[in-house]
């Protein structure tokens, strides 16, 4: 499940980042949990888009190269993270990029 979440976040970061942009992946190891982040220098989102990002009825936009999507990947990722006693969040700024961060508990 965690591989699926990481794959989805990476895929989205690549999809919404122009070819001259960057995607960064990091993992921090804390006492009780792991924290993963996927950061991009892509198109970013405004506050309204951020609010809707995990909404089941949300439709995905088109990527920088016209790629399409269903918008279900983030909802599925959120459910997988919840099953691992974790959280997922996003910080983004239009025209600057996005950072998706999730945690998973070490004790399942």
C-alpha positions in Angstrom: 0.0 0.0 0.0 2.8 2.4 0.9 4.5 1.8 -2.5 1.2 2.6 -4.2 1.0 5.9 -2.3 4.6 6.9 -3.1 4.1 5.9 -6.7 0.9 8.0 -7.0 2.5 11.1 -5.4 5.6 10.8 -7.6 3.4 10.3 -10.7 1.3 13.4 -9.8 4.4 15.5 -9.1 5.9 14.5 -12.5 2.6 15.1 -14.2 2.2 18.6 -12.9 5.8 19.7 -13.2 7.2 21.2 -16.5 10.2 19.3 -18.0 12.6 21.9 -16.7 11.2 21.5 -13.1 12.3 19.3 -10.2 10.7 16.6 -8.0 12.2 15.9 -4.6 11.5 12.9 -2.3 12.5 12.7 1.3 11.9 10.4 4.3 12.5 11.2 8.0 12.7 8.5 10.7 11.1 9.6 14.0 10.7 7.6 17.1 7.1 6.5 16.5 6.5 7.2 12.8 8.1 7.8 9.4 7.4 11.0 7.4 7.6 11.0 3.6 7.5 14.1 1.4 7.2 14.5 -2.3 7.9 18.1 -3.3 7.7 19.5 -6.8 8.4 22.8 -8.6 5.2 22.4 -10.7 2.1 24.4 -11.4 0.9 24.4 -7.8 -2.6 24.9 -6.5 -4.7 27.7 -5.1 -6.6 27.5 -1.8 -9.7 26.2 -3.5 -7.9 23.4 -5.3 -6.0 22.5 -2.1 -9.3 22.2 -0.2 -10.7 19.9 -2.9 -7.6 17.7 -3.4 -8.8 14.7 -1.3 -12.5 15.1 -2.3 -13.9 11.9 -3.8 -15.9 13.7 -6.4 -12.9 15.8 -7.5 -11.8 15.4 -11.1 -8.1 15.5 -11.9 -6.9 18.3 -14.2 -4.6 17.9 -17.1 -0.9 17.7 -16.6 1.7 20.0 -18.2 2.0 17.7 -21.2 -1.8 17.1 -21.5 -1.8 13.9 -19.4 -5.2 13.1 -18.0 -6.2 11.3 -14.8 -9.3 10.2 -12.9 -8.5 12.1 -9.6 -9.0 8.9 -7.6 -5.3 8.3 -6.8 -5.2 10.8 -3.9 -8.4 9.5 -2.4 -7.0 6.0 -2.5 -3.7 7.2 -1.1 -5.5 8.9 1.8 -7.4 5.7 2.6 -4.2 3.6 2.5 -2.4 6.1 4.9 -5.3 5.9 7.3 -5.0 2.1 7.4 -1.4 2.6 8.5 -2.4 5.0 11.3 -1.0 8.0 9.5 -1.9 11.4 8.1 -1.5 13.0 4.7 -1.4 16.7 3.9 -0.5 19.2 1.1 1.1 22.6 1.0 1.0 24.4 -2.3 1.3 27.7 -4.0 0.0 28.4 -7.5 3.0 28.8 -9.9 5.5 27.6 -7.3 4.8 23.9 -6.6 3.3 21.5 -4.1 4.5 19.4 -1.2 2.6 16.3 -0.2 3.6 14.9 3.1 2.4 11.7 4.8 3.2 9.9 8.0 2.9 6.2 8.9 3.0 4.7 12.3 5.8 2.3 13.2 3.4 0.3 15.4 0.7 -1.4 13.4 
